[in-house]
Amino acid sequence: MVGKRSGATEPFNRDKIVSGVRRACQGRPVTEDQLAILAQRVEEAIRSRGLGEVPSHEVGLAILGPLRALDEVAYLRFASVYRGFESLDDFEAEIAALRAKRDEKWRAAVAELDGDPAAQERTGDDGKAVAWQSAGGDGT
């Protein structure tokens, strides 16, 4: 069950997650399958807490991480409404945080590759194998 701000409760509804995130993804290269997977991840995260009732605020927080990984622009749209951005400063702060997170991941990937120049395969954020090519023999 999801506890609303009004005090009412309602059953968790995956379709509401998809609907809300779909609006944030409008015009973005995000498929319906990706939206369904995101909603499934959110539901799994909520249910794994083992609570009978979860505040709607917690559902929103559970959306932010997977949405950020899926599409940064859609994430900014959703976060701006969910967190109630009121100024350009709010957007700038969130963009700076996104850039810092991306830079951190990039530096970690480079450091890992520097330690293993013959690396052929690494795992990406989504758990899928990502092919890495070492500089040199392939013309890159």
VMD Tcl script that builds the backbone (N, CA, C; Angstrom):
set m [mol new atoms 420]
animate dup $m
set s [atomselect $m all]
$s set {name element resname resid chain x y z} {
  {N N MET 1 A 0.843 -1.188 0.000}
  {CA C MET 1 A 0.000 0.000 0.000}
  {C C MET 1 A 0.886 1.248 0.000}
  {N N VAL 2 A 0.359 2.290 -0.610}
  {CA C VAL 2 A 1.069 3.560 -0.686}
  {C C VAL 2 A 0.273 4.593 0.104}
  {N N GLY 3 A 0.948 5.237 1.042}
  {CA C GLY 3 A 0.317 6.281 1.845}
  {C C GLY 3 A 0.475 7.628 1.155}
  {N N LYS 4 A -0.645 8.270 0.866}
  {CA C LYS 4 A -0.633 9.569 0.203}
  {C C LYS 4 A -0.492 10.683 1.229}
  {N N ARG 5 A -0.123 11.876 0.758}
  {CA C ARG 5 A 0.008 13.028 1.665}
  {C C ARG 5 A -1.308 13.378 2.341}
  {N N SER 6 A -2.404 13.097 1.665}
  {CA C SER 6 A -3.728 13.411 2.209}
  {C C SER 6 A -4.110 12.497 3.366}
  {N N GLY 7 A -3.343 11.419 3.538}
  {CA C GLY 7 A -3.659 10.446 4.578}
  {C C GLY 7 A -4.334 9.205 4.019}
  {N N ALA 8 A -4.818 9.289 2.801}
  {CA C ALA 8 A -5.442 8.136 2.156}
  {C C ALA 8 A -4.366 7.123 1.763}
  {N N THR 9 A -4.776 5.874 1.614}
  {CA C THR 9 A -3.867 4.837 1.136}
  {C C THR 9 A -4.477 4.187 -0.095}
  {N N GLU 10 A -3.601 3.684 -0.959}
  {CA C GLU 10 A -4.062 2.977 -2.151}
  {C C GLU 10 A -3.047 1.899 -2.488}
  {N N PRO 11 A -3.482 0.869 -3.203}
  {CA C PRO 11 A -2.548 -0.184 -3.588}
  {C C PRO 11 A -1.455 0.376 -4.504}
  {N N PHE 12 A -0.263 -0.219 -4.414}
  {CA C PHE 12 A 0.806 0.172 -5.325}
  {C C PHE 12 A 0.344 -0.122 -6.743}
  {N N ASN 13 A 0.578 0.832 -7.655}
  {CA C ASN 13 A 0.122 0.684 -9.027}
  {C C ASN 13 A 1.285 0.987 -9.961}
  {N N ARG 14 A 1.815 -0.057 -10.561}
  {CA C ARG 14 A 2.951 0.089 -11.471}
  {C C ARG 14 A 2.604 0.998 -12.647}
  {N N ASP 15 A 1.354 0.953 -13.092}
  {CA C ASP 15 A 0.932 1.787 -14.224}
  {C C ASP 15 A 1.051 3.275 -13.906}
  {N N LYS 16 A 0.849 3.651 -12.649}
  {CA C LYS 16 A 1.005 5.057 -12.270}
  {C C LYS 16 A 2.459 5.495 -12.374}
  {N N ILE 17 A 3.363 4.591 -12.056}
  {CA C ILE 17 A 4.793 4.883 -12.193}
  {C C ILE 17 A 5.109 5.126 -13.665}
  {N N VAL 18 A 4.677 4.198 -14.517}
  {CA C VAL 18 A 4.946 4.312 -15.950}
  {C C VAL 18 A 4.353 5.606 -16.492}
  {N N SER 19 A 3.132 5.918 -16.095}
  {CA C SER 19 A 2.462 7.127 -16.589}
  {C C SER 19 A 3.220 8.394 -16.201}
  {N N GLY 20 A 3.640 8.486 -14.953}
  {CA C GLY 20 A 4.359 9.660 -14.485}
  {C C GLY 20 A 5.717 9.806 -15.137}
  {N N VAL 21 A 6.419 8.705 -15.272}
  {CA C VAL 21 A 7.748 8.746 -15.878}
  {C C VAL 21 A 7.630 8.986 -17.383}
  {N N ARG 22 A 6.583 8.456 -18.006}
  {CA C ARG 22 A 6.380 8.660 -19.444}
  {C C ARG 22 A 6.294 10.154 -19.760}
  {N N ARG 23 A 5.626 10.917 -18.915}
  {CA C ARG 23 A 5.528 12.370 -19.144}
  {C C ARG 23 A 6.912 13.009 -19.125}
  {N N ALA 24 A 7.744 12.590 -18.187}
  {CA C ALA 24 A 9.102 13.140 -18.099}
  {C C ALA 24 A 9.943 12.726 -19.301}
  {N N CYS 25 A 9.621 11.580 -19.892}
  {CA C CYS 25 A 10.393 11.047 -21.017}
  {C C CYS 25 A 9.844 11.478 -22.373}
  {N N GLN 26 A 8.799 12.275 -22.379}
  {CA C GLN 26 A 8.198 12.690 -23.647}
  {C C GLN 26 A 9.245 13.346 -24.550}
  {N N GLY 27 A 9.337 12.850 -25.783}
  {CA C GLY 27 A 10.294 13.375 -26.738}
  {C C GLY 27 A 11.712 12.856 -26.558}
  {N N ARG 28 A 11.919 11.981 -25.611}
  {CA C ARG 28 A 13.236 11.410 -25.341}
  {C C ARG 28 A 13.319 10.015 -25.957}
  {N N PRO 29 A 14.523 9.513 -26.215}
  {CA C PRO 29 A 14.672 8.180 -26.815}
  {C C PRO 29 A 14.530 7.063 -25.779}
  {N N VAL 30 A 13.356 6.988 -25.184}
  {CA C VAL 30 A 13.073 5.987 -24.152}
  {C C VAL 30 A 11.899 5.146 -24.642}
  {N N THR 31 A 12.059 3.830 -24.618}
  {CA C THR 31 A 11.028 2.926 -25.117}
  {C C THR 31 A 10.043 2.538 -24.012}
  {N N GLU 32 A 8.918 1.996 -24.437}
  {CA C GLU 32 A 7.924 1.496 -23.480}
  {C C GLU 32 A 8.510 0.347 -22.663}
  {N N ASP 33 A 9.335 -0.474 -23.288}
  {CA C ASP 33 A 9.975 -1.575 -22.552}
  {C C ASP 33 A 10.873 -1.036 -21.440}
  {N N GLN 34 A 11.615 0.028 -21.732}
  {CA C GLN 34 A 12.479 0.633 -20.714}
  {C C GLN 34 A 11.647 1.211 -19.572}
  {N N LEU 35 A 10.507 1.804 -19.901}
  {CA C LEU 35 A 9.620 2.331 -18.855}
  {C C LEU 35 A 9.082 1.195 -17.989}
  {N N ALA 36 A 8.712 0.094 -18.621}
  {CA C ALA 36 A 8.191 -1.051 -17.872}
  {C C ALA 36 A 9.261 -1.637 -16.952}
  {N N ILE 37 A 10.494 -1.714 -17.426}
  {CA C ILE 37 A 11.593 -2.233 -16.600}
  {C C ILE 37 A 11.854 -1.297 -15.432}
  {N N LEU 38 A 11.841 0.008 -15.687}
  {CA C LEU 38 A 12.036 0.980 -14.610}
  {C C LEU 38 A 10.953 0.806 -13.543}
  {N N ALA 39 A 9.702 0.697 -13.971}
  {CA C ALA 39 A 8.595 0.528 -13.014}
  {C C ALA 39 A 8.754 -0.765 -12.219}
  {N N GLN 40 A 9.214 -1.816 -12.880}
  {CA C GLN 40 A 9.436 -3.079 -12.182}
  {C C GLN 40 A 10.522 -2.931 -11.119}
  {N N ARG 41 A 11.607 -2.234 -11.468}
  {CA C ARG 41 A 12.691 -2.014 -10.501}
  {C C ARG 41 A 12.203 -1.209 -9.306}
  {N N VAL 42 A 11.387 -0.198 -9.574}
  {CA C VAL 42 A 10.845 0.622 -8.482}
  {C C VAL 42 A 9.966 -0.244 -7.583}
  {N N GLU 43 A 9.101 -1.044 -8.192}
  {CA C GLU 43 A 8.226 -1.908 -7.395}
  {C C GLU 43 A 9.044 -2.896 -6.562}
  {N N GLU 44 A 10.069 -3.487 -7.156}
  {CA C GLU 44 A 10.914 -4.429 -6.416}
  {C C GLU 44 A 11.611 -3.736 -5.247}
  {N N ALA 45 A 12.094 -2.513 -5.473}
  {CA C ALA 45 A 12.761 -1.772 -4.402}
  {C C ALA 45 A 11.796 -1.476 -3.259}
  {N N ILE 46 A 10.573 -1.103 -3.600}
  {CA C ILE 46 A 9.571 -0.788 -2.580}
  {C C ILE 46 A 9.185 -2.049 -1.805}
  {N N ARG 47 A 8.896 -3.122 -2.539}
  {CA C ARG 47 A 8.465 -4.367 -1.889}
  {C C ARG 47 A 9.577 -4.992 -1.043}
  {N N SER 48 A 10.838 -4.804 -1.450}
  {CA C SER 48 A 11.946 -5.401 -0.717}
  {C C SER 48 A 12.098 -4.811 0.685}
  {N N ARG 49 A 11.499 -3.673 0.913}
  {CA C ARG 49 A 11.555 -3.062 2.244}
  {C C ARG 49 A 10.689 -3.806 3.249}
  {N N GLY 50 A 9.762 -4.588 2.739}
  {CA C GLY 50 A 8.944 -5.423 3.604}
  {C C GLY 50 A 7.950 -4.667 4.470}
  {N N LEU 51 A 7.627 -3.459 4.088}
  {CA C LEU 51 A 6.677 -2.661 4.854}
  {C C LEU 51 A 5.274 -2.830 4.295}
  {N N GLY 52 A 4.288 -2.771 5.160}
  {CA C GLY 52 A 2.902 -2.874 4.717}
  {C C GLY 52 A 2.441 -1.629 3.984}
  {N N GLU 53 A 3.019 -0.496 4.370}
  {CA C GLU 53 A 2.647 0.768 3.738}
  {C C GLU 53 A 3.903 1.611 3.542}
  {N N VAL 54 A 4.017 2.204 2.363}
  {CA C VAL 54 A 5.160 3.045 2.019}
  {C C VAL 54 A 4.627 4.429 1.670}
  {N N PRO 55 A 5.215 5.483 2.237}
  {CA C PRO 55 A 4.773 6.828 1.880}
  {C C PRO 55 A 5.025 7.112 0.394}
  {N N SER 56 A 4.145 7.866 -0.239}
  {CA C SER 56 A 4.293 8.179 -1.664}
  {C C SER 56 A 5.625 8.872 -1.937}
  {N N HIS 57 A 6.124 9.605 -0.966}
  {CA C HIS 57 A 7.414 10.266 -1.101}
  {C C HIS 57 A 8.521 9.240 -1.343}
  {N N GLU 58 A 8.443 8.103 -0.676}
  {CA C GLU 58 A 9.437 7.038 -0.844}
  {C C GLU 58 A 9.368 6.440 -2.251}
  {N N VAL 59 A 8.165 6.364 -2.803}
  {CA C VAL 59 A 8.016 5.859 -4.166}
  {C C VAL 59 A 8.717 6.815 -5.126}
  {N N GLY 60 A 8.515 8.103 -4.938}
  {CA C GLY 60 A 9.181 9.100 -5.782}
  {C C GLY 60 A 10.687 9.000 -5.691}
  {N N LEU 61 A 11.201 8.824 -4.488}
  {CA C LEU 61 A 12.650 8.669 -4.321}
  {C C LEU 61 A 13.158 7.418 -5.023}
  {N N ALA 62 A 12.360 6.351 -4.985}
  {CA C ALA 62 A 12.762 5.104 -5.627}
  {C C ALA 62 A 12.786 5.236 -7.153}
  {N N ILE 63 A 12.065 6.191 -7.697}
  {CA C ILE 63 A 12.048 6.431 -9.142}
  {C C ILE 63 A 13.301 7.167 -9.583}
  {N N LEU 64 A 13.791 8.079 -8.782}
  {CA C LEU 64 A 14.859 8.982 -9.193}
  {C C LEU 64 A 16.126 8.271 -9.676}
  {N N GLY 65 A 16.606 7.304 -8.929}
  {CA C GLY 65 A 17.850 6.625 -9.300}
  {C C GLY 65 A 17.765 5.912 -10.639}
  {N N PRO 66 A 16.782 5.019 -10.822}
  {CA C PRO 66 A 16.674 4.337 -12.118}
  {C C PRO 66 A 16.417 5.301 -13.276}
  {N N LEU 67 A 15.674 6.359 -13.034}
  {CA C LEU 67 A 15.397 7.325 -14.099}
  {C C LEU 67 A 16.663 8.090 -14.464}
  {N N ARG 68 A 17.474 8.436 -13.485}
  {CA C ARG 68 A 18.743 9.119 -13.755}
  {C C ARG 68 A 19.630 8.243 -14.639}
  {N N ALA 69 A 19.661 6.940 -14.361}
  {CA C ALA 69 A 20.464 6.017 -15.159}
  {C C ALA 69 A 19.891 5.845 -16.564}
  {N N LEU 70 A 18.583 5.958 -16.697}
  {CA C LEU 70 A 17.923 5.763 -17.987}
  {C C LEU 70 A 18.089 6.965 -18.908}
  {N N ASP 71 A 17.809 8.171 -18.401}
  {CA C ASP 71 A 17.862 9.363 -19.248}
  {C C ASP 71 A 17.996 10.593 -18.346}
  {N N GLU 72 A 19.114 11.289 -18.458}
  {CA C GLU 72 A 19.380 12.427 -17.571}
  {C C GLU 72 A 18.406 13.579 -17.779}
  {N N VAL 73 A 17.983 13.817 -19.026}
  {CA C VAL 73 A 17.031 14.912 -19.283}
  {C C VAL 73 A 15.683 14.584 -18.649}
  {N N ALA 74 A 15.217 13.360 -18.840}
  {CA C ALA 74 A 13.954 12.947 -18.223}
  {C C ALA 74 A 14.064 13.018 -16.698}
  {N N TYR 75 A 15.224 12.626 -16.175}
  {CA C TYR 75 A 15.465 12.716 -14.735}
  {C C TYR 75 A 15.305 14.159 -14.253}
  {N N LEU 76 A 15.928 15.097 -14.978}
  {CA C LEU 76 A 15.823 16.513 -14.581}
  {C C LEU 76 A 14.379 16.989 -14.609}
  {N N ARG 77 A 13.642 16.591 -15.630}
  {CA C ARG 77 A 12.225 16.973 -15.718}
  {C C ARG 77 A 11.452 16.443 -14.514}
  {N N PHE 78 A 11.632 15.153 -14.234}
  {CA C PHE 78 A 10.910 14.531 -13.128}
  {C C PHE 78 A 11.323 15.147 -11.795}
  {N N ALA 79 A 12.635 15.268 -11.600}
  {CA C ALA 79 A 13.142 15.811 -10.334}
  {C C ALA 79 A 12.687 17.249 -10.120}
  {N N SER 80 A 12.606 18.023 -11.204}
  {CA C SER 80 A 12.212 19.426 -11.053}
  {C C SER 80 A 10.785 19.543 -10.532}
  {N N VAL 81 A 9.921 18.637 -10.939}
  {CA C VAL 81 A 8.545 18.641 -10.444}
  {C C VAL 81 A 8.485 17.992 -9.064}
  {N N TYR 82 A 9.099 16.819 -8.944}
  {CA C TYR 82 A 9.033 16.055 -7.699}
  {C C TYR 82 A 9.651 16.822 -6.531}
  {N N ARG 83 A 10.791 17.448 -6.787}
  {CA C ARG 83 A 11.485 18.182 -5.721}
  {C C ARG 83 A 11.095 19.657 -5.673}
  {N N GLY 84 A 10.251 20.075 -6.600}
  {CA C GLY 84 A 9.741 21.444 -6.575}
  {C C GLY 84 A 10.790 22.508 -6.856}
  {N N PHE 85 A 11.577 22.319 -7.925}
  {CA C PHE 85 A 12.572 23.331 -8.280}
  {C C PHE 85 A 11.863 24.667 -8.464}
  {N N GLU 86 A 12.462 25.722 -7.921}
  {CA C GLU 86 A 11.847 27.043 -7.990}
  {C C GLU 86 A 12.688 28.064 -8.740}
  {N N SER 87 A 13.918 27.700 -9.085}
  {CA C SER 87 A 14.785 28.678 -9.748}
  {C C SER 87 A 15.800 27.974 -10.626}
  {N N LEU 88 A 16.481 28.769 -11.437}
  {CA C LEU 88 A 17.567 28.230 -12.245}
  {C C LEU 88 A 18.671 27.660 -11.366}
  {N N ASP 89 A 18.852 28.237 -10.195}
  {CA C ASP 89 A 19.872 27.719 -9.268}
  {C C ASP 89 A 19.598 26.267 -8.905}
  {N N ASP 90 A 18.316 25.918 -8.747}
  {CA C ASP 90 A 17.961 24.533 -8.435}
  {C C ASP 90 A 18.373 23.604 -9.577}
  {N N PHE 91 A 18.090 24.033 -10.811}
  {CA C PHE 91 A 18.483 23.231 -11.976}
  {C C PHE 91 A 20.005 23.138 -12.081}
  {N N GLU 92 A 20.675 24.273 -11.902}
  {CA C GLU 92 A 22.136 24.281 -12.012}
  {C C GLU 92 A 22.784 23.368 -10.981}
  {N N ALA 93 A 22.260 23.369 -9.774}
  {CA C ALA 93 A 22.811 22.506 -8.723}
  {C C ALA 93 A 22.618 21.035 -9.085}
  {N N GLU 94 A 21.456 20.707 -9.621}
  {CA C GLU 94 A 21.190 19.311 -9.983}
  {C C GLU 94 A 22.038 18.887 -11.180}
  {N N ILE 95 A 22.217 19.776 -12.137}
  {CA C ILE 95 A 23.069 19.468 -13.291}
  {C C ILE 95 A 24.517 19.272 -12.841}
  {N N ALA 96 A 24.976 20.107 -11.929}
  {CA C ALA 96 A 26.336 19.948 -11.400}
  {C C ALA 96 A 26.495 18.591 -10.716}
  {N N ALA 97 A 25.477 18.174 -9.973}
  {CA C ALA 97 A 25.529 16.870 -9.305}
  {C C ALA 97 A 25.554 15.737 -10.336}
  {N N LEU 98 A 24.769 15.864 -11.394}
  {CA C LEU 98 A 24.771 14.856 -12.460}
  {C C LEU 98 A 26.143 14.762 -13.117}
  {N N ARG 99 A 26.725 15.916 -13.405}
  {CA C ARG 99 A 28.048 15.931 -14.035}
  {C C ARG 99 A 29.104 15.314 -13.119}
  {N N ALA 100 A 29.045 15.629 -11.850}
  {CA C ALA 100 A 30.010 15.083 -10.901}
  {C C ALA 100 A 29.891 13.561 -10.839}
  {N N LYS 101 A 28.681 13.060 -10.837}
  {CA C LYS 101 A 28.458 11.609 -10.789}
  {C C LYS 101 A 28.982 10.954 -12.064}
  {N N ARG 102 A 28.715 11.569 -13.227}
  {CA C ARG 102 A 29.188 11.032 -14.499}
  {C C ARG 102 A 30.714 11.050 -14.543}
  {N N ASP 103 A 31.315 12.145 -14.096}
  {CA C ASP 103 A 32.770 12.250 -14.091}
  {C C ASP 103 A 33.395 11.198 -13.178}
  {N N GLU 104 A 32.755 10.964 -12.038}
  {CA C GLU 104 A 33.248 9.959 -11.093}
  {C C GLU 104 A 33.232 8.570 -11.729}
  {N N LYS 105 A 32.156 8.240 -12.423}
  {CA C LYS 105 A 32.070 6.936 -13.092}
  {C C LYS 105 A 33.102 6.829 -14.202}
  {N N TRP 106 A 33.290 7.910 -14.946}
  {CA C TRP 106 A 34.263 7.903 -16.035}
  {C C TRP 106 A 35.670 7.698 -15.494}
  {N N ARG 107 A 36.016 8.428 -14.431}
  {CA C ARG 107 A 37.348 8.277 -13.840}
  {C C ARG 107 A 37.564 6.857 -13.320}
  {N N ALA 108 A 36.546 6.275 -12.713}
  {CA C ALA 108 A 36.660 4.908 -12.211}
  {C C ALA 108 A 36.871 3.922 -13.359}
  {N N ALA 109 A 36.157 4.126 -14.472}
  {CA C ALA 109 A 36.315 3.237 -15.625}
  {C C ALA 109 A 37.709 3.362 -16.221}
  {N N VAL 110 A 38.202 4.580 -16.325}
  {CA C VAL 110 A 39.544 4.798 -16.874}
  {C C VAL 110 A 40.590 4.173 -15.961}
  {N N ALA 111 A 40.437 4.354 -14.660}
  {CA C ALA 111 A 41.400 3.785 -13.712}
  {C C ALA 111 A 41.404 2.265 -13.805}
  {N N GLU 112 A 40.245 1.670 -13.957}
  {CA C GLU 112 A 40.165 0.217 -14.077}
  {C C GLU 112 A 40.854 -0.250 -15.353}
  {N N LEU 113 A 40.631 0.469 -16.427}
  {CA C LEU 113 A 41.262 0.095 -17.687}
  {C C LEU 113 A 42.776 0.312 -17.648}
  {N N ASP 114 A 43.200 1.365 -16.983}
  {CA C ASP 114 A 44.637 1.619 -16.866}
  {C C ASP 114 A 45.329 0.477 -16.133}
  {N N GLY 115 A 44.634 -0.133 -15.199}
  {CA C GLY 115 A 45.204 -1.251 -14.455}
  {C C GLY 115 A 45.187 -2.550 -15.237}
  {N N ASP 116 A 44.413 -2.618 -16.318}
  {CA C ASP 116 A 44.269 -3.846 -17.106}
  {C C ASP 116 A 44.097 -3.477 -18.572}
  {N N PRO 117 A 45.207 -3.124 -19.273}
  {CA C PRO 117 A 45.102 -2.640 -20.649}
  {C C PRO 117 A 44.538 -3.653 -21.636}
  {N N ALA 118 A 44.536 -4.921 -21.294}
  {CA C ALA 118 A 44.008 -5.930 -22.204}
  {C C ALA 118 A 42.549 -6.250 -21.912}
  {N N ALA 119 A 41.912 -5.408 -21.102}
  {CA C ALA 119 A 40.519 -5.679 -20.728}
  {C C ALA 119 A 39.643 -5.787 -21.968}
  {N N GLN 120 A 38.859 -6.808 -22.022}
  {CA C GLN 120 A 37.964 -7.006 -23.160}
  {C C GLN 120 A 36.507 -6.775 -22.778}
  {N N GLU 121 A 36.188 -6.939 -21.512}
  {CA C GLU 121 A 34.794 -6.825 -21.134}
  {C C GLU 121 A 34.681 -6.306 -19.712}
  {N N ARG 122 A 33.781 -5.388 -19.511}
  {CA C ARG 122 A 33.471 -4.859 -18.188}
  {C C ARG 122 A 31.963 -4.848 -18.041}
  {N N THR 123 A 31.492 -4.652 -16.839}
  {CA C THR 123 A 30.060 -4.598 -16.606}
  {C C THR 123 A 29.639 -3.160 -16.412}
  {N N GLY 124 A 28.591 -2.740 -17.134}
  {CA C GLY 124 A 28.068 -1.388 -17.034}
  {C C GLY 124 A 27.095 -1.251 -15.883}
  {N N ASP 125 A 26.560 -0.034 -15.693}
  {CA C ASP 125 A 25.624 0.235 -14.602}
  {C C ASP 125 A 24.375 -0.632 -14.678}
  {N N ASP 126 A 23.977 -1.012 -15.899}
  {CA C ASP 126 A 22.764 -1.790 -16.055}
  {C C ASP 126 A 22.993 -3.289 -15.886}
  {N N GLY 127 A 24.236 -3.686 -15.558}
  {CA C GLY 127 A 24.542 -5.086 -15.337}
  {C C GLY 127 A 24.865 -5.840 -16.618}
  {N N LYS 128 A 24.783 -5.166 -17.768}
  {CA C LYS 128 A 25.092 -5.813 -19.039}
  {C C LYS 128 A 26.573 -5.648 -19.335}
  {N N ALA 129 A 27.103 -6.598 -20.054}
  {CA C ALA 129 A 28.515 -6.512 -20.423}
  {C C ALA 129 A 28.702 -5.378 -21.417}
  {N N VAL 130 A 29.761 -4.628 -21.223}
  {CA C VAL 130 A 30.117 -3.536 -22.117}
  {C C VAL 130 A 31.460 -3.883 -22.733}
  {N N ALA 131 A 31.544 -3.857 -24.030}
  {CA C ALA 131 A 32.802 -4.176 -24.700}
  {C C ALA 131 A 33.701 -2.951 -24.656}
  {N N TRP 132 A 34.920 -3.148 -24.224}
  {CA C TRP 132 A 35.925 -2.091 -24.203}
  {C C TRP 132 A 37.036 -2.526 -25.136}
  {N N GLN 133 A 37.524 -1.614 -25.918}
  {CA C GLN 133 A 38.628 -1.933 -26.808}
  {C C GLN 133 A 39.833 -1.170 -26.347}
  {N N SER 134 A 40.961 -1.860 -26.280}
  {CA C SER 134 A 42.184 -1.162 -25.875}
  {C C SER 134 A 42.681 -0.346 -27.052}
  {N N ALA 135 A 43.351 0.745 -26.749}
  {CA C ALA 135 A 43.884 1.592 -27.807}
  {C C ALA 135 A 44.923 0.822 -28.594}
  {N N GLY 136 A 44.952 1.035 -29.857}
  {CA C GLY 136 A 45.986 0.400 -30.668}
  {C C GLY 136 A 45.433 -0.441 -31.775}
  {N N GLY 137 A 45.600 -1.751 -31.710}
  {CA C GLY 137 A 45.385 -2.689 -32.779}
  {C C GLY 137 A 44.114 -2.567 -33.600}
  {N N ASP 138 A 43.047 -1.962 -33.065}
  {CA C ASP 138 A 41.807 -1.898 -33.826}
  {C C ASP 138 A 41.645 -0.565 -34.546}
  {N N GLY 139 A 42.660 0.273 -34.522}
  {CA C GLY 139 A 42.604 1.545 -35.240}
  {C C GLY 139 A 41.910 2.658 -34.485}
  {N N THR 140 A 41.551 2.418 -33.219}
  {CA C THR 140 A 40.899 3.488 -32.441}
  {C C THR 140 A 41.881 4.156 -31.518}
}
mol reanalyze $m
mol bondsrecalc $m
mol representation Tube
mol addrep $m
